[in-house]
Amino acid sequence: MKNSSHNLRLNQVTLGAPDMAASIGFYQNLGLTLIVDSAPRYVRFEFPDTGAGEPSTLSLHEVAPDWQPPVDWPLIYFEVDDLDAYISDNNLAPLSPPKAQAYLWREADILDPAGNKIRLYQAGKNRRFPPWRIE
């Protein structure tokens, strides 16, 4: 990377869940805390706080029971402080222009040399504390 002043951070990995209830129980049993509950469509967990900074998260999206992961999964999220500046400063070519999402993040997807999809995004306080977070 040419410019590291934008604080690139791993935020989350998103996985498909054909049986959302079973998946929720599994990840809670591992010690993750459910922080967004829009089941059966979507849920998000936070990893235990290790004192090493903000915890990473794991998201689950509802998929059909016979679902097979597509080639571009899992979807990996990298957070930056300023999405447009990060893209510009690092001469990146997103698959489409950055887009504001309904869940209050701005996102753009890029591909690594092997074709893995990386979602760059900017969320600010809405990353961990969106208006719909459960306590």
C-alpha positions in Angstrom: 0.0 0.0 0.0 1.3 3.4 -0.9 -0.5 5.3 1.9 -1.2 3.7 5.3 -2.6 6.8 6.9 -6.1 5.7 6.3 -5.9 3.0 9.0 -6.9 -0.2 7.0 -8.5 -2.7 9.4 -10.1 -6.1 9.1 -13.7 -5.7 10.2 -15.6 -8.8 9.4 -16.1 -11.9 7.4 -19.6 -12.7 6.1 -20.7 -16.3 5.8 -23.9 -17.9 4.3 -26.2 -19.6 6.8 -28.8 -22.1 5.4 -30.1 -22.8 9.0 -29.9 -19.4 10.7 -31.1 -20.7 14.1 -28.5 -23.4 14.2 -25.7 -21.0 13.1 -26.7 -18.4 15.8 -26.5 -21.1 18.5 -23.2 -22.4 17.2 -21.4 -19.0 17.2 -22.9 -18.0 20.5 -21.6 -21.3 21.9 -18.1 -20.3 20.7 -18.4 -17.2 22.8 -19.4 -14.6 20.2 -21.9 -11.9 21.2 -25.0 -11.3 19.0 -25.1 -7.5 18.3 -27.5 -7.3 15.3 -30.5 -9.6 15.0 -32.4 -9.4 11.8 -32.9 -13.1 11.6 -33.6 -15.0 9.6 -32.2 -12.7 7.0 -29.0 -11.4 8.7 -27.2 -11.4 12.0 -23.9 -10.1 13.2 -21.7 -11.1 16.1 -18.8 -9.4 17.9 -15.7 -11.4 19.0 -14.7 -11.2 22.6 -12.8 -8.1 23.6 -9.1 -9.0 23.9 -8.0 -5.5 24.8 -6.2 -5.3 21.4 -8.5 -2.6 20.0 -12.0 -2.8 18.5 -13.2 -6.4 18.2 -13.7 -7.9 14.8 -17.2 -9.2 13.8 -18.7 -12.1 11.9 -21.9 -11.7 9.9 -24.3 -14.4 8.7 -26.6 -14.0 5.7 -29.6 -16.2 5.1 -29.2 -18.5 2.1 -31.3 -21.4 0.6 -31.0 -24.8 2.3 -29.2 -26.2 -0.8 -26.8 -23.3 -1.0 -23.2 -23.8 -2.1 -20.8 -21.0 -1.4 -20.0 -19.0 -4.6 -16.5 -18.6 -5.8 -16.3 -15.1 -4.3 -17.1 -16.1 -0.8 -16.3 -15.6 2.0 -16.6 -11.9 1.6 -13.9 -10.0 3.6 -14.4 -6.5 4.8 -11.6 -4.0 5.3 -12.5 -0.7 7.0 -10.8 2.6 6.2 -11.4 6.0 7.6 -11.9 7.8 4.2 -13.0 5.4 1.4 -12.5 7.8 -1.5 -9.1 9.0 -0.3 -7.9 5.4 0.2 -9.0 4.4 -3.3 -7.4 7.4 -4.8 -4.2 7.3 -2.8 -3.6 3.6 -3.6 -4.6 3.8 -7.3 -7.3 1.2 -6.8 -9.9 0.3 -9.5 -13.1 -0.7 -7.7 -15.6 -2.9 -9.6 -18.0 0.0 -9.4 -18.0 3.5 -7.8 -18.3 3.7 -4.0 -21.9 3.4 -2.9 -23.8 4.6 0.2 -25.8 1.6 1.6 -29.1 1.6 3.5 -27.2 0.3 6.6 -25.2 3.5 6.7 -21.8 2.3 5.3 -20.1 3.5 2.1 -18.6 0.5 0.2 -16.6 -0.4 -2.9 -15.4 -3.8 -4.0 -12.0 -4.6 -5.3 -10.4 -7.9 -6.4 -7.0 -9.2 -5.3 -4.7 -10.8 -7.8 -6.3 -14.2 -7.3 -9.8 -12.8 -7.9 -10.9 -12.8 -4.2 -13.4 -10.0 -3.5 -12.4 -7.5 -0.8 -15.1 -5.0 0.3 -13.5 -1.7 1.3 -15.9 0.4 3.4 -16.2 3.5 5.6 -18.7 3.3 8.5 -17.5 5.4 11.4 -19.5 4.9 14.6 -22.1 2.9 12.6 -19.7 0.0 12.4 -20.2 -1.1 16.0 -23.1 1.1 17.1 -25.7 1.3 14.3 -29.1 2.7 15.4 -30.5 -0.9 15.4 -27.8 -2.5 17.6 -29.2 -4.7 20.3 -27.7 -4.5 23.8 
